[in-house]
Amino acid sequence: MYIVITFICALGFAFIHFSSKYMQFANKVPRSRFLSLSAGVAVSYVFVHLLPQLNTYQQVVVKNLQQSSWRHIENHIYIIALAGLVLFYAMERLVKISRKSKVLKNPEQADSVIFWIHMGSFFIYNTVIGYLLVREEYKSPLGIFFYFLALGVHFITND
């Protein structure tokens, strides 16, 4: 039963990506209401669902690394999550800096390289989201719905 729901959600994610440029409410300035709503959904998802799961995985990692030299580092999973967040913001900053840079000898070529780095990173990001949509063990269809809702709103604001 869940495979049908996840397939529908995957199609919904694709539809959001392809149609987000036509969503007029997301293009209006100021976007503060919609951005506030989407930020609230994202923060709720992180605190209610993601952080408890990270804690569970952290306990598994600590148990598996008892005999390893990595055992002295605390909060492995949270460090990896933070590194992912920093990497995302570094790429966003790279794009903004490349647009404003007047030092580059060939800005079109640099823009192309940065564009493909950005596209590659979003490909990996969407692949992970799709993998989690299929592989996550949801306790009910409502869990899948909230996952879809949180990431759907995120995709609309991001796209």
C-alpha positions as CSV (number, residue, x, y, z in Angstrom):
1,M,0.0,0.0,0.0
2,Y,2.7,2.5,0.9
3,I,4.5,1.9,-2.4
4,V,1.5,3.5,-4.2
5,I,1.5,6.5,-1.9
6,T,5.3,7.0,-2.2
7,F,5.0,6.8,-6.0
8,I,2.3,9.5,-5.9
9,C,4.5,11.6,-3.7
10,A,7.4,11.2,-6.1
11,L,5.2,12.3,-8.9
12,G,4.1,15.2,-6.7
13,F,7.7,16.2,-6.1
14,A,8.4,16.1,-9.9
15,F,5.2,18.2,-10.5
16,I,6.3,20.8,-8.0
17,H,9.7,21.1,-9.5
18,F,8.4,21.4,-13.1
19,S,5.5,23.8,-12.2
20,S,7.1,26.0,-9.5
21,K,8.0,28.7,-12.0
22,Y,4.3,29.1,-12.8
23,M,3.2,29.4,-9.2
24,Q,2.3,33.1,-9.0
25,F,2.0,33.3,-5.2
26,A,5.6,32.3,-4.8
27,N,6.8,35.1,-7.2
28,K,5.1,38.0,-5.5
29,V,7.1,40.5,-3.5
30,P,7.1,40.4,-0.5
31,R,7.1,36.7,-0.1
32,S,7.4,37.0,3.6
33,R,4.1,35.2,4.4
34,F,4.8,32.2,2.3
35,L,8.4,32.0,3.3
36,S,7.4,32.3,7.0
37,L,4.9,29.4,6.5
38,S,7.5,27.2,4.7
39,A,10.1,28.0,7.3
40,G,7.7,27.1,10.1
41,V,6.9,23.8,8.4
42,A,10.6,23.1,7.9
43,V,11.5,23.9,11.5
44,S,8.6,21.8,12.8
45,Y,9.8,18.9,10.6
46,V,13.3,19.2,11.9
47,F,12.4,19.3,15.6
48,V,9.5,16.8,15.6
49,H,10.9,14.2,13.1
50,L,14.5,14.7,12.1
51,L,16.2,15.4,15.4
52,P,14.7,12.4,17.2
53,Q,15.8,10.2,14.3
54,L,19.3,11.6,14.3
55,N,19.5,10.8,18.0
56,T,18.5,7.2,17.2
57,Y,21.2,6.9,14.5
58,Q,23.7,8.5,16.8
59,Q,23.2,5.8,19.4
60,V,23.7,3.1,16.7
61,V,26.9,4.8,15.5
62,V,28.3,5.1,19.1
63,K,27.5,1.4,19.6
64,N,29.3,0.4,16.4
65,L,32.3,2.6,17.0
66,Q,33.2,1.4,20.5
67,Q,36.4,-0.3,19.3
68,S,37.3,2.4,16.7
69,S,39.6,5.4,17.1
70,W,36.5,7.5,16.2
71,R,34.9,6.6,19.6
72,H,36.3,9.7,21.3
73,I,34.4,12.1,19.1
74,E,30.9,12.9,20.3
75,N,27.8,13.5,18.2
76,H,29.0,12.0,15.0
77,I,25.7,12.2,13.2
78,Y,25.1,15.8,14.3
79,I,28.6,16.8,13.0
80,I,27.8,15.2,9.6
81,A,24.4,17.0,9.5
82,L,26.1,20.3,10.3
83,A,28.7,19.7,7.6
84,G,25.9,19.1,5.1
85,L,24.3,22.4,6.1
86,V,27.6,24.3,5.9
87,L,28.3,22.7,2.4
88,F,24.8,23.8,1.2
89,Y,25.3,27.4,2.4
90,A,28.9,27.5,1.0
91,M,27.5,26.5,-2.4
92,E,24.8,29.2,-2.2
93,R,27.5,31.7,-1.2
94,L,29.7,30.6,-4.1
95,V,26.8,31.3,-6.6
96,K,26.2,34.8,-5.1
97,I,29.9,35.7,-5.2
98,S,30.4,34.5,-8.7
99,R,27.6,36.7,-10.0
100,K,29.1,39.8,-8.4
101,S,32.8,39.0,-9.2
102,K,34.5,41.4,-11.6
103,V,37.9,39.8,-11.2
104,L,37.2,36.8,-13.3
105,K,38.7,36.9,-16.8
106,N,35.9,34.7,-18.3
107,P,32.8,35.1,-16.1
108,E,30.6,33.1,-18.5
109,Q,32.8,30.0,-18.1
110,A,32.9,30.4,-14.4
111,D,29.2,30.8,-14.3
112,S,28.8,27.6,-16.3
113,V,31.0,25.6,-13.9
114,I,29.3,26.9,-10.9
115,F,25.9,26.3,-12.5
116,W,26.8,22.6,-13.1
117,I,28.2,22.2,-9.6
118,H,24.9,23.6,-8.3
119,M,22.9,21.4,-10.5
120,G,24.9,18.3,-9.5
121,S,24.5,19.1,-5.8
122,F,20.7,19.5,-6.2
123,F,20.7,16.2,-8.2
124,I,22.3,14.4,-5.2
125,Y,20.0,16.3,-2.8
126,N,16.9,15.2,-4.7
127,T,18.2,11.6,-5.0
128,V,18.6,11.4,-1.3
129,I,15.1,12.8,-0.8
130,G,13.7,10.2,-3.2
131,Y,15.6,7.4,-1.5
132,L,14.3,8.5,1.9
133,L,10.8,8.6,0.4
134,V,11.0,5.0,-0.6
135,R,13.3,3.5,2.1
136,E,12.0,5.3,5.2
137,E,9.9,3.2,7.5
138,Y,6.8,5.3,8.0
139,K,4.4,4.2,10.7
140,S,1.3,5.5,8.8
141,P,0.4,7.2,5.6
142,L,0.2,10.4,7.6
143,G,4.0,10.3,8.1
144,I,4.5,10.1,4.3
145,F,2.1,13.0,3.9
146,F,4.0,15.2,6.3
147,Y,7.3,14.3,4.7
148,F,5.8,15.3,1.3
149,L,4.2,18.5,2.7
150,A,7.4,19.7,4.4
151,L,9.6,19.0,1.4
152,G,7.0,20.1,-1.1
153,V,6.8,23.6,0.5
154,H,10.6,23.6,0.6
155,F,10.9,22.8,-3.1
156,I,8.4,25.6,-3.9
157,T,10.4,28.2,-2.1
158,N,13.8,26.8,-3.2
159,D,12.9,26.5,-6.9
